[in-house]
């Protein structure tokens, strides 16, 4: 969220907290989609915060969170297996170029 640049990616609450000082962070909390903050004076100038989209944190139940964690673990394991398979297949590949294409 550099000055003058719109950030269209997801910025989670904890990341916003780490990125902004306390005064700016507090100014973001009450804002809803499309709202603009009052001017926030800081040492480097005056800031206006334009809230493009504000998704408030939602606490998940244990079941919801555990399902998501299990899904993430499975995806990571599948990615490791896929990577290992590609590494193995590349090591066993015997690529032969036509003579007219050889360097």
CNS distance restraints for C-alpha pairs under 8 A (distance, minus, plus):
assign (resid   1 and name CA) (resid   5 and name CA) 6.35 0.50 0.50
assign (resid   1 and name CA) (resid   6 and name CA) 6.64 0.50 0.50
assign (resid   1 and name CA) (resid   7 and name CA) 5.62 0.50 0.50
assign (resid   2 and name CA) (resid   6 and name CA) 7.86 0.50 0.50
assign (resid  11 and name CA) (resid  15 and name CA) 6.23 0.50 0.50
assign (resid  11 and name CA) (resid  16 and name CA) 6.33 0.50 0.50
assign (resid  12 and name CA) (resid  16 and name CA) 6.25 0.50 0.50
assign (resid  13 and name CA) (resid  17 and name CA) 6.16 0.50 0.50
assign (resid  13 and name CA) (resid  57 and name CA) 7.30 0.50 0.50
assign (resid  14 and name CA) (resid  18 and name CA) 6.28 0.50 0.50
assign (resid  15 and name CA) (resid  19 and name CA) 6.10 0.50 0.50
assign (resid  16 and name CA) (resid  20 and name CA) 6.03 0.50 0.50
assign (resid  16 and name CA) (resid  25 and name CA) 7.08 0.50 0.50
assign (resid  17 and name CA) (resid  21 and name CA) 7.32 0.50 0.50
assign (resid  17 and name CA) (resid  22 and name CA) 7.58 0.50 0.50
assign (resid  17 and name CA) (resid  25 and name CA) 6.06 0.50 0.50
assign (resid  20 and name CA) (resid  24 and name CA) 5.75 0.50 0.50
assign (resid  20 and name CA) (resid  25 and name CA) 5.49 0.50 0.50
assign (resid  21 and name CA) (resid  25 and name CA) 6.08 0.50 0.50
assign (resid  22 and name CA) (resid  26 and name CA) 5.99 0.50 0.50
assign (resid  23 and name CA) (resid  27 and name CA) 6.39 0.50 0.50
assign (resid  23 and name CA) (resid  40 and name CA) 7.71 0.50 0.50
assign (resid  24 and name CA) (resid  28 and name CA) 6.59 0.50 0.50
assign (resid  24 and name CA) (resid  40 and name CA) 7.02 0.50 0.50
assign (resid  25 and name CA) (resid  29 and name CA) 6.80 0.50 0.50
assign (resid  26 and name CA) (resid  30 and name CA) 7.95 0.50 0.50
assign (resid  27 and name CA) (resid  31 and name CA) 7.58 0.50 0.50
assign (resid  27 and name CA) (resid  37 and name CA) 6.60 0.50 0.50
assign (resid  27 and name CA) (resid  40 and name CA) 7.67 0.50 0.50
assign (resid  27 and name CA) (resid  49 and name CA) 7.82 0.50 0.50
assign (resid  28 and name CA) (resid  37 and name CA) 7.37 0.50 0.50
assign (resid  28 and name CA) (resid  49 and name CA) 7.15 0.50 0.50
assign (resid  28 and name CA) (resid  51 and name CA) 7.63 0.50 0.50
assign (resid  31 and name CA) (resid  35 and name CA) 5.85 0.50 0.50
assign (resid  31 and name CA) (resid  36 and name CA) 7.23 0.50 0.50
assign (resid  31 and name CA) (resid  37 and name CA) 7.06 0.50 0.50
assign (resid  31 and name CA) (resid  51 and name CA) 6.48 0.50 0.50
assign (resid  31 and name CA) (resid  54 and name CA) 7.32 0.50 0.50
assign (resid  32 and name CA) (resid  51 and name CA) 6.55 0.50 0.50
assign (resid  32 and name CA) (resid  53 and name CA) 7.00 0.50 0.50
assign (resid  32 and name CA) (resid  54 and name CA) 5.66 0.50 0.50
assign (resid  33 and name CA) (resid  51 and name CA) 5.62 0.50 0.50
assign (resid  33 and name CA) (resid  52 and name CA) 5.48 0.50 0.50
assign (resid  33 and name CA) (resid  53 and name CA) 4.56 0.50 0.50
assign (resid  33 and name CA) (resid  54 and name CA) 5.52 0.50 0.50
assign (resid  34 and name CA) (resid  50 and name CA) 6.74 0.50 0.50
assign (resid  34 and name CA) (resid  51 and name CA) 5.35 0.50 0.50
assign (resid  34 and name CA) (resid  52 and name CA) 5.19 0.50 0.50
assign (resid  34 and name CA) (resid  53 and name CA) 6.76 0.50 0.50
assign (resid  35 and name CA) (resid  50 and name CA) 6.08 0.50 0.50
assign (resid  35 and name CA) (resid  51 and name CA) 5.54 0.50 0.50
assign (resid  35 and name CA) (resid  52 and name CA) 7.59 0.50 0.50
assign (resid  36 and name CA) (resid  48 and name CA) 6.77 0.50 0.50
assign (resid  36 and name CA) (resid  49 and name CA) 5.61 0.50 0.50
assign (resid  36 and name CA) (resid  50 and name CA) 4.54 0.50 0.50
assign (resid  36 and name CA) (resid  51 and name CA) 6.26 0.50 0.50
assign (resid  37 and name CA) (resid  48 and name CA) 5.69 0.50 0.50
assign (resid  37 and name CA) (resid  49 and name CA) 5.18 0.50 0.50
assign (resid  37 and name CA) (resid  50 and name CA) 6.60 0.50 0.50
assign (resid  38 and name CA) (resid  48 and name CA) 6.49 0.50 0.50
assign (resid  38 and name CA) (resid  49 and name CA) 7.88 0.50 0.50
assign (resid  39 and name CA) (resid  46 and name CA) 6.14 0.50 0.50
assign (resid  39 and name CA) (resid  47 and name CA) 5.68 0.50 0.50
assign (resid  39 and name CA) (resid  48 and name CA) 5.23 0.50 0.50
assign (resid  40 and name CA) (resid  46 and name CA) 5.41 0.50 0.50
assign (resid  40 and name CA) (resid  47 and name CA) 5.00 0.50 0.50
assign (resid  40 and name CA) (resid  48 and name CA) 6.37 0.50 0.50
assign (resid  41 and name CA) (resid  45 and name CA) 6.02 0.50 0.50
assign (resid  41 and name CA) (resid  46 and name CA) 4.25 0.50 0.50
assign (resid  41 and name CA) (resid  47 and name CA) 6.27 0.50 0.50
assign (resid  42 and name CA) (resid  46 and name CA) 5.75 0.50 0.50
assign (resid  42 and name CA) (resid  47 and name CA) 7.27 0.50 0.50
assign (resid  60 and name CA) (resid  64 and name CA) 5.87 0.50 0.50
assign (resid  60 and name CA) (resid  65 and name CA) 5.97 0.50 0.50
assign (resid  61 and name CA) (resid  65 and name CA) 6.22 0.50 0.50
assign (resid  62 and name CA) (resid  66 and name CA) 5.87 0.50 0.50
assign (resid  63 and name CA) (resid  67 and name CA) 6.10 0.50 0.50
assign (resid  64 and name CA) (resid  68 and name CA) 6.39 0.50 0.50
assign (resid  65 and name CA) (resid  69 and name CA) 6.17 0.50 0.50
assign (resid  66 and name CA) (resid  70 and name CA) 6.05 0.50 0.50
assign (resid  67 and name CA) (resid  71 and name CA) 6.14 0.50 0.50
assign (resid  68 and name CA) (resid  72 and name CA) 6.16 0.50 0.50
assign (resid  69 and name CA) (resid  73 and name CA) 6.15 0.50 0.50
assign (resid  70 and name CA) (resid  74 and name CA) 6.22 0.50 0.50
assign (resid  71 and name CA) (resid  75 and name CA) 6.21 0.50 0.50
assign (resid  72 and name CA) (resid  76 and name CA) 6.16 0.50 0.50
assign (resid  73 and name CA) (resid  77 and name CA) 6.22 0.50 0.50
assign (resid  74 and name CA) (resid  78 and name CA) 6.12 0.50 0.50
assign (resid  75 and name CA) (resid  79 and name CA) 6.14 0.50 0.50
assign (resid  76 and name CA) (resid  80 and name CA) 6.31 0.50 0.50
assign (resid  77 and name CA) (resid  81 and name CA) 6.32 0.50 0.50
assign (resid  78 and name CA) (resid  82 and name CA) 6.10 0.50 0.50
assign (resid  79 and name CA) (resid  83 and name CA) 6.09 0.50 0.50
assign (resid  80 and name CA) (resid  84 and name CA) 6.12 0.50 0.50
assign (resid  81 and name CA) (resid  85 and name CA) 6.10 0.50 0.50
assign (resid  82 and name CA) (resid  86 and name CA) 6.27 0.50 0.50
assign (resid  83 and name CA) (resid  87 and name CA) 6.18 0.50 0.50
assign (resid  84 and name CA) (resid  88 and name CA) 6.15 0.50 0.50
assign (resid  85 and name CA) (resid  89 and name CA) 6.08 0.50 0.50
assign (resid  86 and name CA) (resid  90 and name CA) 6.00 0.50 0.50
assign (resid  87 and name CA) (resid  91 and name CA) 6.22 0.50 0.50
assign (resid  88 and name CA) (resid  92 and name CA) 6.38 0.50 0.50
assign (resid  89 and name CA) (resid  93 and name CA) 6.06 0.50 0.50
assign (resid  97 and name CA) (resid 101 and name CA) 6.09 0.50 0.50
assign (resid  97 and name CA) (resid 102 and name CA) 5.84 0.50 0.50
assign (resid  98 and name CA) (resid 102 and name CA) 6.38 0.50 0.50
